[in-house]
Amino acid sequence: MAENTKNEKILVDIQHERLSFFTPAGEVKALNDVSFKMKEGEVLGIVGESGSGKSVTAYSLMGLTAYPGRLIGGTIDFNGHRINDMTEAEFREIRGNEVSIIFQDPMTSLNPVYTVGNQIEEVIKLHTDKNKEEARARAIELLTLVGINEPEKRLKQYPHELSGGMRQRVMIAIALACEPKLLIADEPTTALDVTIQAQILELMMELREKLGMAIIMITHDLGIVASMCEKIAVMYAGRIVEYGTTDDIFYNPKHEYTKGLIKSIPRLDAKDHERLVPIEGTPVDMLNPPAGCPFAPRCDSCMKICLREMPPVTYFNDVHYTQCWLNQKAEAEAAAKAGKEEADE
């Protein structure tokens, strides 16, 4: 991956992260050798099917791994903190202040028995030295910032009195209360209609420009990452199978899973009655992952070695890389062809 330059600070540095859930049925290997870096102000999209490890990766940054999950290998560094070594009390210091999260369903994330104002003000008072009046003024400022009309009135309302789009804006306001360095958005627009979805995404990008924060966008919707993200990590079965810039992933995909995801997107220039191409098969059983490439059982181009061994990393430039035996084969064939041409000369 590209190294940081003199003026660019690395905000997130995850190296060889391994995380498992130790259940009565056995060890579920949720993350298996995950590595990536993020610079300040960068927007990274993490895409993949349900169960691929997207949310688990992001939650581990905040120390929110649910029991019986446990980090069993690798290192996680965030904004000068070694996450592996932090206590719960230390996590409470950085949650909200340095890193915040927008959860998928705002109705289950907001407390139904407290008013919106109470919930926003509580976060502000917890993480800052503002008194009650100052916290209320800041809450009004935040609701205005996220585009909610009549903010004084909304402060007195309960979550069930607001629409889905407004509840999600309240969640964004809470997440931005202390102007964090990193905002994690865990499928923040899944339950919203397309018009509100577009407004929420536009709002997040505007706030990113104003506050200079980095964003991790977790989604299964490639349309969202195409419009928002600078870099994309494609995850499958607890691994990053391909990583690169948005242009790399969309215009030069190298992993068969990435190609399958892109083929399954509806296209505006498609011919009438053209069928979408689904990815056949089902995700792997994480209790008993295969010895080789986890995508091999669903891959149309699967070779014998794909079932036996995990492929090494193949780099195409400083940023773009993948793990696929087909790329190793293509590299070997290209080298052999170049060698033959040299010998013929």
HELIX and SHEET records of a PDB file:
HELIX    1   1 LYS A   54  LEU A   61  1                                   8    
HELIX    2   2 ILE A   83  ASP A   85  5                                   3    
HELIX    3   3 GLU A   88  ILE A   94  1                                   7    
HELIX    4   4 PRO A  106  SER A  109  1                                   4    
HELIX    5   5 VAL A  116  HIS A  127  1                                  12    
HELIX    6   6 LYS A  132  LEU A  145  1                                  14    
HELIX    7   7 PRO A  151  LEU A  155  1                                   5    
HELIX    8   8 PRO A  159  GLU A  161  5                                   3    
HELIX    9   9 GLY A  164  ALA A  175  1                                  12    
HELIX   10  10 VAL A  194  LEU A  211  1                                  18    
HELIX   11  11 LEU A  222  MET A  228  1                                   7    
HELIX   12  12 THR A  246  TYR A  251  1                                   6    
HELIX   13  13 GLU A  256  LYS A  263  1                                   8    
HELIX   14  14 ALA A  296  ARG A  298  5                                   3    
HELIX   15  15 LYS A  304  ARG A  308  1                                   5    
HELIX   16  16 TRP A  325  ASP A  344  1                                  20    
SHEET    1   A 4 GLY A  26  LYS A  39  0                                        
SHEET    2   A 4 ILE A  10  THR A  23 -1                                        
SHEET    3   A 4 GLY A  69  PHE A  78 -1                                        
SHEET    4   A 4 HIS A  81  ARG A  82 -1                                        
SHEET    1   B 8 VAL A  99  ILE A 102  0                                        
SHEET    2   B 8 LEU A 182  ASP A 186  1                                        
SHEET    3   B 8 ALA A 214  THR A 219  1                                        
SHEET    4   B 8 VAL A  43  VAL A  47  1                                        
SHEET    5   B 8 LYS A 231  TYR A 236  1                                        
SHEET    6   B 8 ARG A 239  THR A 245 -1                                        
SHEET    7   B 8 TYR A 321  GLN A 323 -1                                        
SHEET    8   B 8 VAL A 313  TYR A 315 -1                                        
END                                                                             
